[in-house]
Amino acid sequence: MLRRSLPTVVPWLALLGASSAAFAVLRANAGLESRFTWASVDGHFWVVSAAALTCAVLAVAASIAAQRARNARVLMLALAFLSMAGFFSVHGLATPGIIVDAARSTYGGASSGYFASPGGTPVPAAWLFNFTGLSGRLAVTAATLFLAASAVQWSPVVEAAIVRGRHAILGGLVLVIALYGAVGLQRPEIVPAWLAGTAWVSWTTMAVVVVLGAWAAARYISGYRRSGLAMYGAVALGAILLVQAQFSMQYGAIWQGTFWLYHFQLLAGFTAILWGVVVEYARGRTVQSFAALTVSDALDQLQAGYTEPIVALAKALEARDGYTIGHGERVAAMSVLIGQELRLPASALRSLAAGALLHDVGKIGIPDAILHKAGRLTDEEFGVIREHPGRGHEILRFIYSQQEEALVIRHHHEKWDGSGYPDGLAGEAIPLGARIAAVADVYDALRSNRSYRQPMTPAEAAEVIRQGTAQHFDPRCVEAFLAVAPQWDTRYAAAHVPYAERREVGA
């Protein structure tokens, strides 16, 4: 498939729906929740350990990606996974009966009892409960803070500072977690009761997790809808389940249904992210996929979502065609900017970007003598060139069928007044994506160098587009183009973009 589809939305929504429904049912029926009581110290330890181990694997993968990509936001992702793995591991180890020997078989009502610390010192149960509860709350809060930080567009100065100190930052967090666990397990009395259990602390941490977690989820959902990359959706799912787990933690009674639900929500959320990593690892794109998660610009997200066949076809076309270097990429970028100005939804932008990138793919079948000819073409030669939209549609029709990408490829040379080709469509009978790509295609051609003319200036090329309104171009598309042309020129017509025609050796 050339289109990167969104096939995992339904199971993800089913998981979120089941999690939400379970919380609602348990909260609405106290009797039902109490029947789900499971006072198992070992069960708690192993569920927590499974979630912590999953996060540890993610932390290692993201840390490696952060070192290789030298990207501050990938580092923030690594810190999110690391903080969850570390603090949640301490939460599990602090379970009475694991490292600290329990004086009772359960700790659900043991607030007046004592436990033996690793050194043999009697420890009041309330102290240990404070430390265990605080560790769980720290894990969720710290993970959410770093996850939200990974969705922030840092300034270049801050980005550079974070990248320079990435080793110290990672090492520092590991040291903090290790000291916290070592001291807390030996001296749980250092955790004051107000920090672990007062209402204002619990409601403050809940507000932080809900607000920042929801914001991070929204950012990653937006990236997923634009790019179709599984990692975007997986991280968004993990962020939502973090928020849900915070609700379950806030309202859960120890050992009862909601208490267990929050542990399983965390395990499910980070397992979903691990699944996304595994999918990208199988494609050989682990580091690239982590780096792609940090992209916030809509154009970059769309480009990150190009599938391997799209990229391969685009490279083959550029190698084969005598046209301007990077033409397809620039037409795709301009088309997306116009589409955004016209308020097209993310799914339509994805289709438009892919179709515009490959709009000239039919030129692969045109003879070299015509394709690489220096100077103007004869009428007969131009007739062969006019076949490329139909050829392109034919090449990809079994994949795209009547989807938007194929329509952009076939109809990007149609004209608003019906004088275009290959089908002579007019007005709104021309698919909107093709009308948009037509404007972008002509503008980039005018701005590009040719053997028979120099490139036009932005003002000259824009004037040609304006004069073609209601004849060659859809008036709405021209209006949108004029609004975004300065943005496109700033980004794509910079000195590093070579506006030079590719020429055959010896031509």
N, C-alpha and C positions, 0 to 999 in steps of 0.2 A: 504493500500500500504506500502510495506517495503522500496521501493525506495522513497526518498524525492524528488519529481519532481519539476520542475520550471514552474508551470501552469500560473503564473501571469505575465510572461514576456511580452506577447502580449499586454494586456491592458496597462501595464506600458509604453511600447514603443509607443503605440497609444497616450497616454497622452502627452508624451514628444514630439512626432511628431506634434500633434495638437498645442501644445504651441509654438514650433519652427516655424511652418507654419504661425500661427497667427502673430507672431512678424515680420516675413519676409514680409508678405503681407502688414501689416500696415506700415512698414518702406518703402516699395517700392512704395506705393501709398498714397501720402500726402492727396489727396482729400478724399480717402476712410477713412483715419484715422480721419480727421476732422468731417466726418459724424457720427463717433462713439462718439462724444462729449457728455458727461453727467455731467453737472455741478451740482452735488448733494452733498451737505455737509453731509446730513444724510447718503446717500449711502456710501460715503467714510468712515464715522465713523463706520458703521456696518460691512463693509467688513474687515476693519482693526481689529475691535473688535473680529470678528469670528476667524481670523488668530491668534490673540493674545491669545484668550481663548483656542484654540487648543494647542498652545505651552505651555500655563500654565498647562494644564492637563498632557502633556508630561513631563514638568519640575518636577511636583510632582511625577509622576511615576518613572522617572529616578533618582530623588533625594532619594526616598525611596530605590530603588535598589542600589544606590551608598553607602548608609549608611549600608545596610545589606551585600552587597558583599565586602565592604571595597576595592574598586577598583578605582584607579585614573582615568582610562579612562572612566569608567561609570560616574564618577563625571564630566568629561569634557563634556559628552553628556548632563548631567543635566544643566550645565552652558550654553551650546548652546541654549537649549530650553528656559531657564530662561531669557537669554539676549534678545532673540527674543520676548518673551512674554512681558518683561518689557519695552524695548525701543519702541516696536511697539505699546504698549498701550499708551505710552506718545505721540507717533506720532498721534494716533487717537484722543486723548484728546486735542491735540493742534490744531485740525481742527477748524478753525474760525466758531463760532456759536454753539459750543458744550459747552466748559467751558468759553472761551473768546467770549463775545458777538460781533458779526460782525456788522460793520456799513454798509455793503453792502450784498446783497443776495448771491453773489459768491465772491471768492477771486482769480479768474483767472487773473483779471487785476487790482487788488486793491493795487498795490504797492505804490500808493500815498495816500491811504486812511488810516483810523485809526480804531482801535478796542478798546473796553473797556476791560481792564484786570479784573480778579476776584475782585480786590480791587476798580475798577471804574476808574483807571488811563488810559487815552488815550494812546494807543500803536500804533506806526507806523506799517502799514501792513508788510513792508519789514522785520521788526524784527521778527514778528511772522512766516513769511514764512521761514526765516533762521532756526528758531528753529524746525519747523515742518519738513523741509527737512533734517536737520541734524539728527533728531531722526530716520527717516526712514533709512538713510544711516548707522547710528550706529547699528541699529537692524540687518541689513543684514551682515555688516562687522563683528560684534562681534560674531554672530551666526556661521559664516563661520570659524572664527579663532578657536573657541572652538570645532567645529565639526572636523576640521583638527587635533586639539590637541588630540581628542579622537581616532584618527587613528595612533598616534605615539606610538612606543614601548619605554616607559620610562625606564630609568635605575632603578635598585632596590632602590637606595638611594633616587632618586627623587620620585619614586612611594611611598615609605614609608613616605616621608615628606608630600606629597599631601594627603595621607590617614589620617595622624595624624591631619592635619589642615583642613579636609573636612568641618567641621561645620563652622569654621571661614571663609573659602572661600565662601561657599554658603551664609552665613549671610552677608559677606562683599559685595558681588555682589548685593544682595537685597537692602542693604543700599545705595550703589552708585546709583542704578537706581531710588530709591525713592527720594533721594536728588536731582538728576538731574531733575526729573519730577517736583518736588515741586518748586524748584528755577526757572526752565525754564518757567513754566507756569505763574509764578508771574513776572519774570524779563527776558522776551525773548531777551531784548536788550543786554544781556551779551554774546550772541552768535555773534561773529564777522562775517561780510559778507564773508570774505575770507575763513573762515572755512566751510561755508555752500555752497558756490556757485562757487568758483574759479575752473578753469579747472584742475589745477594740483592736487587739492584735490580729485576731482571727478574721475580723471583718475587713481590716485594712489589707491584709495579704490576699483575701478573696477579691477585693476590688482591683488590686494590682494585676492579679492573674487573669481575671475576667476581661478587663479593659485591654491590657496589652496582648493577651492571648487572642482575643477576638480581632484586634487590629492586625496582628501578624498573620492570622488565618486569612483575613480578607486580602492582604497583599499577595500571599501565595496562591490563593484561589484565582486572583486576577492574572497572575503569571501562568497558571495552569490553563486557563481558558484561552490565553493568547498562544502559548507555545505547544500545549498538548504533552509536555514532558511529564512523565510519571512522577518524577521527584518533586515537582511543584505540588501536585495533588497529594502526595504522601505526606509532605511536611505540613500542608494545610490541615489534613486529617489529624495528624499528631497534635497540632496546636489546638484544634477544637476539642479533642479528647482530653487534653490537659485542662481546659476550662471545665469540661464536664466532671473530670476527676476532682477538681477543686470544690465544685458544688457537693459532690458525694462526700468528700472529706469534711466539709463544713457541717453537713447535717447528719453524718453517719454516727451511729452508736457502736461502740467497740464490739467486735465479733459478729455483729448483725449484718443484714443484707447489704445496706448501703456502704458499710465499712469495707466489705469485700469487693463491692462494685468499683470503688475508686481504685483499688489495686489492679483490678483487671482492666479498667479503662486506661490506666497508664501503660500496662503491658501491651494492650491492643494498639495504642497510639504509636508507641515506638517500634512495635513489630511492623506496623504499616510503613514507617519510614525506612526500616531495614529492608523491607520488601522492595521499596523503590531503589535503594542502593544496589540490591542484588540484580534487579532488572538492568540497571545501567552498567553494572560490572559485566554482565553477560554480553553487553554490546561493546565492551571495551571503553566505556565512557565515564568511569567513576569520577575521576578528577574533573572532567569537563562538566559533568552534570552538577556537581557541587558548585562549581564556578557559575554555571548558568542560573542556579538558584538565587544568586546575588544580583542578577540583572533586574533593574527596575524600569528601564526605558522600554516602552512598548515595541519599538522597532527591533531592539536587541532581543527581546523575549520572543518575538515572532521568528527572528533569524535563528535563535537557539532551538526552536522547535522544528526546523526543517529536518525531515527524515533523511537517512543516508541516500536513498534513491534520488531524492530531489537534489541534494548536493552533488551527487555523481553526475546527474544529467546536466546540471548547470555548468560544472567543470568541463564536461565533454563538449557542450555547446560553445563555451568560451574558447576551448582549444581548436574547435572546428571552424568557428565563424571568423570572418575578417572584419567583424564589426568592432565597436569600441570596447576596450577592456572594462569589465565590470558593469556593462550596460544593463544586464538583467537585474543585478543587485540594486542599481540606482532606480530603475523603473519600479521595482518592487517597493523600495523605500518611499518614493514619491507617491505611489498608489496608496500605500498605507496611511501616509499623512493626509491625503485627500479623503480617504475613507473615514479617518478619525474626525476630520472636520465635518463630514456628513453624518456623523454619529452612528456609523455602522457598528453592529455588535461584534464582540470578540471573535465569534465563530466565522462571521463573514470576512473579517480582517485576515484571519488565518488562510482562508481560501483565496482571497484576493492576493495576498503576499506570494503564495506558492504559484498561482497562475501567472502573475506578473513576472515573477522571476524566470519562468519557463516560457514566456509568451512567444519567443522566437525559436522554440525547440524544433519546429518544422524545417528550419534552415539546415539541419543536419543532413537532410536528404537532397540538398541542392548541389549541383556540380561545382567543383572548385573554380572552374574557369569563370563562372558567373559570380559565385560568392566572393571571390577574392579579386575581382576585376578592379583595377584602378581607374577612376574616372566614372563618368555617367554610363548608365546601362542603355542598351537599345530597347525599343518597345518589346521586341520578342524576349529579350533577357528579363526585362521587368515583368513580363507575363509569367515567367518561371518563378520569379521572386514572389509574385502575388499568390502562388500556390502554397506558401509556407504556413499560413494559418490552418488550412485544411489538412496539410501534412502533419502538423503538430497535433491537431485534434485526433487524427487517425493513429498516430503513434501512441497516444495516451488514452484513447477512448475506452479500452477494456478495463482501465484502472479508474478513470474519472467518470466515465459515462456522461450523464447530464449534470454532474456536479459543477459548482461554480468555477473551479479551476479550469476545466475543459472549455467552458463557455468564454472565459477570459482569453484563452489561447486561440480559440476559433474566431472570435469576433472583435479583437482589439484593433482591426483595421476597418471596421464599419464606421460610417459617418452619420451624423445626426440627420442630414438631409437625404439619406438613402443612397448616396453615390459611392459608398465604400464597397469593400469586398470581404469575404467571398460570397455572402448571401444577399447583399444589398438591403440589409435591414435598416430601418429608419426610426428615429425618436426613441421612445421607451420600449420599443420592440427589441432594441439592443440591450443585452443584460447590463445591469448597472456596473458590475465589476469591469466589464470590457470598456464601457464608456470612460471609467476612471483611468484604466490602463492606457487608453488611447491618448489622453492628455499627457500622462507621464512619459509615454514612449516618445511622442513628438518633441516634448520639451527637452528631454535628454539628448535626443538626436540633434536638435538645434544647438545645444550647448557643447556638442562634441566636435572634435576636429575631423575633417574629411580631406581626401586628397585633392578635391576640387574646390574647397572653400575653408575659410577659417571659422572657428566656433563663434557663435553669437554671444554677446554679453547677456547677462540675466535680463536686463530691461528690454533688449531687442527680442529675445526669445519669448518673453512674457507678452510682448505686444503682438507677436505672431499668433500666439494662443488666443489672445483676446479678440483678434480680428476673425478667428475661426469660430467664434461663438455662434451657435444656432445653424451653422453650416457643417463644419467638421465636428464640433464638440457640443456636448450637452451643456447648456448654460449654467446649470447648477454645479456641474463638475468644474467648469472654468472659474466660477466664483470661489469655490472651495480651494482650487489650485492657487489662485491669486493670494488667498489668505495664508497659505502655508509655504509658498515658493521661497520667501526669504529664509525660513527655517531650514528648508532643504539645501539651499545654496550654502548656508553657513556650515552645514555638516558634511555635505557630499561633494561640494565643488571646491573644497579646500585644496591647498597645494599638494597634499599627499595623494590625491585622487588623479591618476594619469588620464587626461583627456587626449589620448593619442590613439590613432587607429592602428590595430594590429596588422602588420604587413608580412607577407610570406618572405622567407629568406630568398634573396636574389631577385625579388620583384622590383 
